[in-house]
């Protein structure tokens, strides 16, 4: 392991003499406590004749009086069932298998319900890790209880009953049929065999109707290429676990590329076993999750990416045109191409470039390699949209050629580049209908807006992969009786009797041969093996076309953020508050800029005294369309000559004011191409970010992130690359683990819980963070409080940059980056050092929660014993004992404790979801909602561990070896988090605890944590 490696969370930390970083490390609070505000005028206080003894008497009496007055709690009467439902036992959770696909995200899941309320999303292990829930699917449970849902239909903007709305729609359809007017059903990708069959039956009855599929974030180029070669419109599926060499050109496959879900397979090959692991090359413009995980990352423009693809084709297939690449870039591309070629069938190439020629090369190269990871069996059916057909429809609508437009599950007025013109056109149309969860931008412009049911209130079926069949079943009755599922309306318009449940059940027989309806409903999924499809792609013409790609000016790269996705859940406070894994910014989108370009354009980021991050504004102009006041983040690893902006923000309809954040980058999504030529100009003003990259700063980076290379890992003893800390005892250096300031506890009796976190498998996806929110009633505090380092996340994912550069202050040229980080900050002119790191740093993610130390520093300083330790290894909080001294937070070396500055659950300043009866329905009744002045932290999901123990006891058996789980470990699809009982020697966590890569954070401090990590190994 390199001894001179430097780890840093932000460029501010590169300056070891930074007063801001020093203050954040050493001060308990990032802001001065405004005593004058609540104690009165300072001069009056100093001249007061009241003695300290009298003051304490008054305070003591007031406190005692208040305490006595509060002794008798309010009476809240319970209302019993008159007839208790057979399936419901009060206090016992029920789980239902279901599936979700909203046109962007998909998963096979279990829904946890309590007394009829869905409260938590869990992964369905029967379906496999590739169908696991991401952060947005986990958060979708909260969207069910959104108080701003469209609760009933609206006709011409006025509330109406479904009967009235249905009559208006039927009238419009009849008129269109009578005069031969065009009727269009515009939906997102459905992936539902029953829905697609029902639509075809509707079209058969209405020859003037057609169905157009629109994906807000297009994958049309890949679909077009596959359809051209194989004759079917679908996406190739990939099994990354079968690839020894992975080359990705502009594809963030650990993010949202083609629907995501690849992290489980990828992680299998990234954990070193038998001295082997996969090798990953990433070529990209923006810093992505995939780029962060790569062994070799090459920043480049999209034009260079096209040249790189052509060069790889020349190396592997041959016969392509020569390309012109920068020498340094070409060397990296050549290395990747040769590695890919030598891997043969164990190699895999993927690309996210929205260009049919690029996608044809991907097919041709993988076919030539005979890649085992390239699966034409089990094709992905989660994207079907055609850019060409959508563009034609938009022109027809704006041109007045469509008489009736029925839309479901989409918001084109918001997400189309010319959405404003589209909205005005549907407003004038004889019949426009929007089936939507909210009165969004499209519903507001439609003649009829119908509030539809949430997927947790609906029946449906899904075929996400060819050969698989999954059912969506309701887990609660529709919360709003006047809402209507789109498929139920279609049934009525086609004259069919019965419900969509009946239709799905009747239609399922042809998809579940060999099983039964009840079995598939129980399991949630059913699969039929599919054979590989043969095909050949001639890429010579495509390679020649890509070789001619030109780079003109600055490139704008549009992408989707891990938290926000395509923007469907912009109303969801869990996702708004979720910090982006790369930039660590929440409640915003922004333009990411390289350090060199920022210097040239005179843009800056700087931190103020409390650690809050500020930045410049710019205006982006694409084809004459301007996006103004876009805040700037100077992003290490951003390819020079490119900027990036996330889609999914800037929504204004059906959102609370505090949720209306960011800018709508869809307006720049010209021709559905995620790369545009852009003009960047600096604007006036300063933007305040809610960025937590400097918050909760830990000291001693080398003790926190440990990493080595595969070569060293496989050839050296563990003590060489996983050095154990030593301390001085009796003038001798001894292992830190052998020295103890306290008497050791006996943990051999009963259960003893440990949590293992593998840095090689963690992709930073954030599913664990949202799962923790849902399980433990973690409050949302909003942008202002986040900026002040008052976030309440029990689990955070720290992101560290690193490089092999050494730090010699004599080498710094102050004038190099003068002003880049502003005079207000402490990094003005940090120069070459910052530049070397910012150009292309390595990245590591590290989930950090309460470490549940066996010798916890927080326990020894609590004056009221509110925090204590159990013999099972969990550090407990007794909320009703806590008086809010915050000594524990100040004494915690891991900075994982959170203080309730307000009563978030009953405060109009924090009106997110805990402040209304609808939003409170998501709260877990097994976890207390904390009050103001109370400290909280990760509990290691004690309610789940105790339930497991009591269930086993009730059933008269021992706990199964891997039966214990926490919310975060259950949500982790990559297997990076493993929870269990180390006293059970057969458990997975007990095995991992003996692994040579295992280490603890800040082990030299002697806290003896029950959370341990595994050294990150890079295959460089």
N, C-alpha and C positions, 0 to 999 in steps of 0.2 A: 504494500500500500504506500502510495506516495506520501512522503512526510511534509512536503511543502504545499499541499493542496489547500486552497482557501475556499471556504463555504460562506455563502452570503444569500440573504433573502431579498435584499434590495440593494441598489447601487449606493444607498446611504451607508450601508454597513461596510462598504469597501474602505471607507475612511475610518481607520481605527481610532482616530482622535475626534470623531464626530460627537459633539456635545449632545445632540439629539438622541443618538443611540445610547450614549452613556446614561442619559437621564432616564430613558425607557428601561434600561437594564436595572437601574438602582432604585428608582422611585416606585413606591407601591401604587401610586395613582399618577396618571399622565397629566393631570391638571391640578393647579393649586386649588385647595378647598376654599370656597368663597365664604369665609366665616362672617364677614361683614354683612352679607346679605340676610343671614338669618339670626344674627346676634345684635344687629343694629349699628348705629354710628360708632366708629372706632374711638373717637375722642370722648363720647359720652360713656363708653364702657370703661375707658381708662380713668376717668374722673369719678366714677361711681363709688359711693361709700359702702356698698354691699360687700361684705367680706366673703372670702372663698367658702368658709364654713356655712354662712347663711345661704349662699347660692346653692351649695350641695343639699342643704336641708329642703329648700323649696323644690329643687329638682327631684329629690328622693320622694317627697310627699306627693308631688304631681304624678310621678311614675307609679307609685303604689296605688294611688286613687284610680288611675287609668287601668291598672292591672286588675284591681278588684271589680271595676265596672265591667271589664271584659270577661270575667270568670264565667258568667252565664251566657253561653252561646245562643244564637238565634235558633228557634225551633223550625225545622224544615220537615214537613210531613211527607212520608212516602205513600204513594198510591199503589196498592197491590193489584195484581191481575184478578179480574173476575173469573176468567177461565185461563189458566196458565197454558201457553203454547207448549206442545209436547217436546219440541226440540230445545226449548230455552230453559236453562237452569240459572237463576240469578247468581252472578259472580263467576260463571264458567263461560269461557270463550268457545265460540263455534267457528269453524273454518270451512270456507267454500272455495272450490276450485273454479277459476274463471280465466278469461283471457282478455287482453286489451290490445286494440290497434286503433290509433286515432288519425292514421294517415302519415304519421311521422315516427312515433314510437310504438314498439310492440313488446309483449311479454306474456308468458303463461304464469299465472300467479295464484296464490292462495289469499283470500280475504278474511281477516280476523274480524269477527263481529262480537259485540257485547250487548246483550239484551236487545238484539235487533239492529244495532248501529254498527256499520262498518267503521273500524277505527285504525286498521293497519294493513299494509300490503306486505306479503311475504313471498319469497320465491317458491315456485312449484318444482321440487326436486325431481319429480317424475319426468318433467319436460326436459330437464337438462339445463346446464349452466348457460348455454347459448340463448336461452329464452328468458334469462333472468331480468328482473326489473332494474332499470337505470334510475338515476336520481329523480327524473321527471315522473316516471311511473310511480315511484314511491310517494311523490308529492301529490299525485292525482287524487288521493283519498281526501285531501283538503278541498279540492275543487268541487267535490260533491256537495259540500256544505257552504258553498259561496252564496252569501245573502244577496248578491247582485245578479244571480241567474235570471234568465227570462222566464217568469213564472206562468205566463199565459200568452196566448197569441195576441198579435196586434195587427189591425187592419188600418192602413193609412195612418199609422202612428197612434191609433187609439186602441185601448184594451178591448178585447173581444173574446168570446167563447170559442172553443174548437169548432162547434157547430157552425158558427158564423164564418170563421176563417175557412173551413172546409167548403162551405157554399161558395165563397168568393173564388177559391181556387178552381172548383169544378166549373164554375161559370166561365172563368178565363180559359180553361182547357177546352171546353166545348166551343167557345168562340174561335179559338185558334184552329181546331179541327174542322170547323165548318168552313172557314175561308182559306184553309190550306196553309195557315201561318206556321212558322217553324217553332217547335217546342224543344227545349234543351234541358236535359238533366245534367247538371254540373256538380260533380262530387270529387272528393279526393280519392286516392286509391282505396278500394274497399276490402280486398282480400277475403271477401265473404262469398262463398259459393251460393248461398241462399239469396242474398241480396242481389247478386249479379243475375241470377236466374229470374228473380222477381222483376228486375229492371227490363230484362229482355222480353218478358211477358207484357209489361206495360208498353214497350215500344211496338210489339206485335199488334196490340190493340190500337195504337196511335202511330200510323205510318209516317206522320209528320214529325215524329219525335226522334231524338238521338241522344246518346249518352257520351259525354266528354269527361275525361279524367284529368284533373289538375293537381299536380304536386307543387306546393308553394316553393319548396326547395327542390329543384329539378335534378333528376338522374337520367334525363332523356338521352344523353349521348351514349351512356353505357347500354341502355335499353335498345337504342337504335342499332348499335353495333352487334349486340347479341342476336337481335331479331334478323339482321342481315345474314349472319353466319349460320345460325341454328334454326331460324324460322319460327321462333317463339319470343314473345315480348316478356322478358323476365330478367332478373339479375343473377349472375353466378354467385353461388355460395362458396365460402372458403373455410377450410379447416387449418388454421394456423399452427395447430399442434403437430401437423405432419411436415412442416417446413423447417429445414435446417438453415436456409438462407432466405430472408425476407427483404425484398426491395420494394419500397413504397415511393411512388412519384406523385406527390401532391394528394395523397389519400390519408386522411386522419382516421384510420380504421379502429383506433381505440376511442374515438369520439363518435360523431354522428354519421360518418361516411356510410352510405347505403343502408342506413338503419341501425348500424352498430351491432353489438352483441358478439363481437369477436374477442373480447378481452379474456374470456375463460380459456379458449384454445391457445391464444397467444401466451398467456401466463404459464401454461404447461411446458412450453419449450424454453421459457426464460429462467426457470428455476434450475440451477446447475445440478445435474445428476450424472454420476459416473464420469465426472470431469467433462461433461458435454452440455452445451446449451445452444439455442439458435442464435444466429447472427442477424442483426437488423440494420439495414441502411435506410435512411429517410432523406428524401429530397423535397424541400418545401419552402414556402415563402414566410408564412406565419409560424410562430412557435406553437406547436400543437401537443396534445397528449401523446400522440405517436412519436413526434419528434423528441419529446422529453424522455421517452423510453428507449430511443434508438441507441445503438452502439456507435454508429457513425451517422452524424446528421450534417447535411450539406445544404446551407441556405442558398436559395436561388430563385430567380424570377420565374414566372410561368413560361415565358419564352424559352428560358434555359432548360426548364423541365421537359418541354417538347423536344428540344435538341438531345437531352439526356436519354429520353425514350428511344429516339431514332438511333442513337449510338449503341444502346443496349441491344436493340434489334440487330444492328450490324454485327455485333460481337457474337450473338447467339444463333441467329438465323442466317445473316449474311445477305449481301446483295443490295443494301440500302445506300442512300447517298451519304457522303461525308458531312460532318457537322462542324460548326465553328463554336467552340466553347473556350472560356477562360482556362488557362493552363491549370490553375489550382482546382477549379471545379471539375475539369475533364479528368484529372488524376483520380478524384474521388469517384466519379462515375465509372471510370475504367475499372477501378478496384471492385466496385459493386457488380459490374457486368461479369467480370472474370469469376468472382465468387459464385455468382448465380449460375454461370455456365458449368462450373466444376461440380455444383451440387446436383445438377441434373433433375431427376424427378423429385428430389427433396428441396428444390428451389421454388420460389413463388414471387411473382411480380403483380403488384396492384397499382392502380392509378385513379386519382380523383379528378383528373383534368376533364373539363366539360367540352370535349372535342371528340367527335366520332372517330377520327383517324387515330387519336391516342388510344381509344378503347379497342379499336381493331388490332393495334399493336399488342395490347395486353393479351387479347385472345390468341394471337399468333405466337407470341413468345411462350406463354404457358402451354400451348399445344405442343410446341417444339420440345419443351422441357419434359413433356408428359407429367406435369406436376401433379403429385398426389394430393396436394392441398387445394387444387382447382376443381371444384365440384359442379359438374353440370347435372348431377343427380340432386334432387331436393332443391330446385331453384327457388330463389327468393321471389315471392309474389307481393312484396310490400311497396313496390313502386311500379306504376303503370302509365304515368302521365306522358303525354307527347307535347313537346314545345310547339311543334308545327300546328297541331290541332287546336291547342289553347290559343295561340296567336291568331289563328283564323277566327275562332269564336269571339275573341275580344274585338276584332275588327268588325265582325257581323253585329255584335251587340251595340258598339258605338255607332255603327252605320245604320242602325234601326232595322236590321233584317231579321231579328228574333222577336217573336210575339209573346212567348212565354218562357221564362227561365226559372227553373226550380233548383235551388242550391242546397247542399247538405254537407255539413262538416268542414266547410271552408270559409275563408274570409277574404275574397279576392279584392274588395275595395281597399283593404289594408295591404295585402301582399303583392298585388300586381304593380309593376313599375308605373303604369298609367292608371292606377286605381281610382284616382279622382274622376277622370273622364268616364271610366267604367261605371262608377257609382252614379254619376249624373245620368248616364244612359239607362240604367235599370230603373231609376226613379221615374223616367218618362215612359217606360215600357208598359203595355197593357196589363201584363201579369208578371210580377217578379216575386218569388217566394224564397225565403231563407229559413232553413231549419238550423237553429243555432242554440247553444247552451246559454248565450248571453246576447243582449241587444248590442252587438258589436257594430263595427263600421258598415258592414254589408247589410245587416238586419235593419239598421236605421234607414238605409236608402231603399229598402225593398217595400213593395206594396203590402205584402203579408209577411210578418215575422212570426215564426212558430218556435216557441221554447221546446227544445227536444230533451229527451231523458239522458242522464249520465250513463256511462257504460255499466256502472254498478247498479243501475236500475233497469237494465235492459237484457233481452234475449238476443243472441246473435250466434253465428258460427264463423270460424276463421280458418283459412288455409294459408298460413304465413309462408311455409315452405311447401313446395310441391310434394305430395305424398303424406302430408300431415293434416290433421283435422282437429280443431279445438272448439270448445263451446264457451260462449259468454253467457253467464246466468246472473239474474238479479240477486243482490244480497240485501236489498231493502226495497220496500214499496216506493214508487215515485214520491218524492217529497212534495211535489207540486202537481196536484191531480190534473191540471189543465195543460201539462206538457204532453207532447206526442212524439213517439219515436217515428223517424222517417219511414222505416219499413212498414209500420202499422198503417201509415197514410197511403203508401203505395198499394198495400193489400186492398184497402177500401176503394181506391181509384180503379183498380183492375176488377172490381166486383167480386172479390173472393170473400168467403165467410171464414170465421175463425180468427185466431190471433197469429202473430208472427212466431210465437212459441210452437204452435201447431204446424206451421209451415216449415220451420227449421227441423222439427222432429221428423216430419214426413220426408224431408229432403235428405236427412242424414244417412238413411239406410244405404245409399250407394257409396258412402265414404267410410263407413265403419264396419265393413264386412269382416266377420270373425269376432266381433265384439258386440256389446249391447249398448243401448242408449244410456241406461243407468250406470254402466261401468264407465263409459266415456264422460258422463256428467260428473261422476265421482273423481276420476283421475284428472279431468280437465283437458286431456290431449289423447290423440290416437295417431299412430304412425304406420305407414306402409313403406317398406323398402323400395327405393327407386333405382333404376339402372342409369349408369353414366350415358350421356348422349354424345355421340360422335360428331365431329365437325372439323372443318379446316378453314383457316383464315389466311389469305394472302396479304401480307402486310407491306409489301414492297412499295406500292403506291402511297399508302398511308405514311410510311417512313419518309418517303421523298417529300411529301407535303409538310410533315412536321419539321423536317430539316430546313425548310424555307421560312419558318416562323421568325418574325421580327419583333424586337423589343422597342416599343415607342413610348418614351416618357415614363412617368411613374405609373405603376400598376396598383389598382385597388383590388384586394382580395376579400371577397365577402364570405363569411363563414357563420356557423352556428355555435353558440357557447354551450358548454356542458350543462349549465343550469337552465338556460332559457330556451334552447332549441329553436324551433321555428316561430315561437312567440304565442302558441296556443294557450300557454299557461302564464301569460304575463300578469294575470290577476293574482297569482299564487305567491303569498308572502314568503313561504319557505324557500322558493326558488329565487325570488328577488334578493333575499338575504344571504343566499348561498354564495360564498366567495369563489370567483373563478379560479380554478386550480393553477393556472399559469400566472395571471396578473395579480391575483388575490384581491380583486376589486369586486364589490357587490353593489347592487342598486344602480347600475349604469352600463351602457355600452360606450365605446370610445374608439378612437383610431390609434392603432399601434404603429409606431414609427421606430426605425433603427436610430441608434445614437448618432451616426454620421449624418443621416438626413435631417435629424432634429437640429443638429448644429448648423447645417446649411440653411434651414428654414427659420432659425432663431426661435425654436420651440424649447420649452423647458418643463421639467417636473421638479418640485422641491417639497421638502417636509417642513411643516411649522413646528413650533415648540412641543406640542402634544403628540407629535408623530403623524398627524393628519397630512395626507398627500394632496398637493395642489398641482394644477397643470394648465397649460395654454389651451386656447381654442383655435380650430381651423375651420375653413370652409372647403368642402369637397365639391368639385364640379365634374359631372360626367355627361357628355353629349348635351351640354347646355342646361342640365338639371343640377341645381345646387342643393347641397345639404349643409345648412349653416350651424355654427356653434357646436361643433363636434369636439369634445374634450380629447386631449392627447395623453397617451401613455407611451413613454419611451421604453420599448420592449427589447431586452437582451435577446439576441437570436433572430430578430426580424431581418429578413433579407434586404439588403440595401437596394433602393429603387422600388420598393414595394411598401404599401401600407395595408392594414387590415381593419375591417369594421364588422361587428357582429350583427346579424339579422335578428328580428324578433322583439325589438324594443320600439319605443315611440308610439305605443298605442294610447288612444285617448278615450275610446268609447267603452262603456260598461266597466269602468275602473274607478276605484277610489282615487282621489287626487294624489295621495302619497305614492300610488303605484304607477302614476303616469310619468315614467322616467325614460331617459335615453332618446335617441333619434331613430327615425324609421329609415333604415338603410335599404329597404325594398325599393324605394324610389330610384335607386341607382342600379337595380338588378336588370339592366337593359338586355333584352332578348334572352332572359333567363340564363345569362352567363355570369358565373361568380367571379370572373376576372374582367376588369374594365380599365381603360386608360383614364387616368384622373388628373385633374389639376388641383394642387393643394396650395392654399393661401392662408396665412396666419390671420386670425381675427382678434379683436380686443377682448379683454376680460380674463378672469381667472376662474377655473372650475375647481370645486372642492369635491374630492373623491372620498368614498367610504372604502378605504383600502387598508387591509389589516396586515400587510406584509412586514411591518415593523412591530406589530403588537405581540405581546406575550414572548418577548425576546429571551432566548436561553443563551447562556454563556458556554463557551467551549465547544465549537463546532466539531472538532475532531472526535469528541466523545459522543456526539449526537448522531452524526452520519458516519458510518464506517463503510468503506468500499474497497474493492480490489479488482484485479483483472483475472480473467479465466486462466491465463497462463500461470500467474502467481498462485492462484487458488489451487490449481491442479498439480503444481510442482513443489510447493513449499508447505512446511508444517503450519498448522493453524495458528500457532503463537506468533508467526511472522506476519500474517495478514489480519489476524483478529487479536491484537495485542491486549492483554489484560492489564488493567490499571494497578499500580503499586502505590503503597504509602510507606512512610517511614515509621518504624516501630523499634524502640531500643537501638536506635542508630543503624537499623538494617532496613532494607527495602523488602517488603513482604506484599503478597497479593492483597488488594483492597478487600476482597471477599472474606479474607481470613481474620479481619479486624472488625470488632463489633463494640459499639459504645453501650449497647443494651443487652440484656439477657435474651438469648434466642427463644423464640416461641416453638412449641412442639406442633408442627403442622401435619404430622403423620397420621393423626386420627381423623376419620371422617373425610370430607371433601376438602380439597384445596385448589382454588381456581387460578388458572393462568391464562393469559391471552398472548398468542404468538402473532407477530406481524412481520411478514417477509417483504423486505424492500424491493426485491426482484420482481415480485408478483403484483405489487401495488401500482396501479396505473393512474391514481389520482381522480378516479371517476366521480367520487363524492356520493355514491349511493349510501354508504355507511352514515354520512352526515345527516341526510334526510331521514333515513330509517331511525336514527337516534332521536331526531326531532319528534317523529310521530310516536315512538314508543314511550318517550319520557316527558311529554308535554313541555318541551323546551319553548320558551316564549320568543316572539319576534320583536325586536327593539327598534327597527327602522334605521334609515340612512344616517341621521344625525348622531344617534347613539353609537352606531357602528364606528363612525369616524372618531368618536371619543374613546375608543377602546373599551366599549361596554357591551360587546357582543356576548350572547349567552350560549353559544355553541358548546356543548359538552365535549365534542370531538372536533378537532381541527386537523386539516391536512397541510402541514408545513411544506412549502416548496423551497428548495435550496438550489442555487446556481453554484457551479464550481469550475475551476480551471487549474491547470498545472502551473500557472504563472507564479513567480515569487513576488514578494512585496518589498521593494527597496525604495525608500522615500527619495533617495538621491536621483532616481531615474524619472521622477514625475516632472512633466513639463506643464507648469501651471497654465500657460497660455493655450495649451492644446484644445481643451474643451471649455475655455473660459465662458462662463455664463450659461452653460448647458443646464445646470441644475440650479441656477439663479443665485443672486446675492443673498436672498432670504434663507437659503439652505446653507449647509456646511460643505457642499461638494463642488463649489465653483472651481473649475480648473483641476479636477482630479485626474484628467488627462489620460496618458497612455494606459495607466492601470485599468481605468474604467473601460477604455476602448477595447483592450485585449479581452476583457471578460464579456463585454456586451456583444461582441461580434458573433460568437457562437459558443456559449457556455454549455457545459453538461448540466443536467437537471436531475434532481432526486426528490421524490415525494415521501413524506413521512407522516402517517396518522399519529396524532398525539392526543391522549385523553388522560384522565387520572391514572397514575401508574400503580395505585393500590399498594403502596409501599408497606412492607412488613415492619419497617421502622420509619414511619411517616413523620416528617418534620411538622406537618400541620397538626397532628394529634397532640404533640407535646406543648403547643402554645395556646391551645383553645382554653380560655378561662372557665368555660361552663361545660366542658366535656361534650360539646355538640358533635364532635367528630371523633370516632373511635374505630377500633379494629376488631374484626371477627376472626375466629380461628379458621374460617374458610378462605381467608386471604383478601376479603373485601374491606375497603375503607368506608365506613358508614357515616351518613349524615342524619342527625336527629333534628329536623327542621324546627320543631317546636321548642328546642333548647337554644337554638342559635340566637344570639343577640347582636350579631352583625359587627363584631369588632374588626373583622377582616385580618386578624393576625395570621390566620391560616393561609390566606392568599399571599401575604407578604413572605411567609416562610416556605412556600412551595417552590422548589427549584425548577419545576416543570411548567409553571404558570398555567395551570389547568382549572383553577377554581373561578367561579363566576358569582358576582354579587348582584342581587336584585335591587337596583337603584330605585325602582318604582314597583308598584303593584300592577304589573303589565296586564294581568287578566281582568282588570276593572278600572281602566284609565282611558279616557277619550283621546289622549295623546298617542296611544298605541292601539288604535282601532284596526287591528288586522284580522284576527279570527277569534280571539278569546273573549271578546267584548260583546258578543251577541249570542242569542240562544242557538242559532243555527251553527255558528262556528264552534261552539263549545261541544257539539255532538261528536267531534273528532277526538276529544280528550280521552286518554286512557284512565279508566276509573281505578286501576291498580297503582297509579303513581300520583302522588300529591302535587297539586298546583301550588308552587311556592309563593310566599307573600313578600312584601317589601321589607328590606333590611335583612334578608336571609341569604346565606351563602349556599351555593349548590355546585354540583359537579357530577361527573360520571359515577354511577352507582354499580357499574358492572352488571346492570340489569338484574338487581337482586330479586325483583318480583318474578322474573323468568326462572332464575335458578331455584328459588324456593318452590315455585309451582312444579318444576321438574322433580324435585325431591319429594314433595307431598304426593304427587301423582304416582310415583313409584311405590311409595309407602302404602297408599290406598289400594294399589293393585297387588301388594304383597310380593314385590320383586326388588331387585337391585336396579339402580340407575344404569342404563345401557352406556357403553363406553364413550360414545360421542353424542349423547342425548342433550347435554348442556349446550346452550348457545346464548349469545347476546344479540341485540338488534343489529349491531354493526357486523358481527361475524356471519350472521344469517343472510345479510344483504350483500356480502362481498362475493361477487360472482367469479372473481379471479382466484379465490382461495388464498388471498394474502393474509386474511385474518382467520385464525383458528382458535377457538375457545374451548376450554374443557377442564377436567379434573386431573391434575398431575399426579395425584395419589393413585389414580387408576393407570397402572403401567401399560395397559393395552390401548389407552386413548391416544389419539393423534397428537394432542398437545404435549403429552409426556414424551413421546418420541421426538418431537421438535425441540423440546427443552434440552435434549442431549446432543443436538446438532452442533457441529463445529462452528457454524456461522452465527450461533446465538450470542447475543450480548444485551446488556441493559443500558439504558440512558443514564449518563452521569454516574457510572458505577462507583467512581472513586468517592462520591459523597456518602455512600454507605446506607442508602435508603432501602436497599433490597426490594426492588419493585417486583410485582407479580405480572407485569407486562414486559415481554422481552421481544427483541427485534433480531433480524437476520441480516448479516453483512451483505451489502449490495455487490454483486459481481457483474462486471462489464466485460463483454466479449469483444474487446478492442484489439 
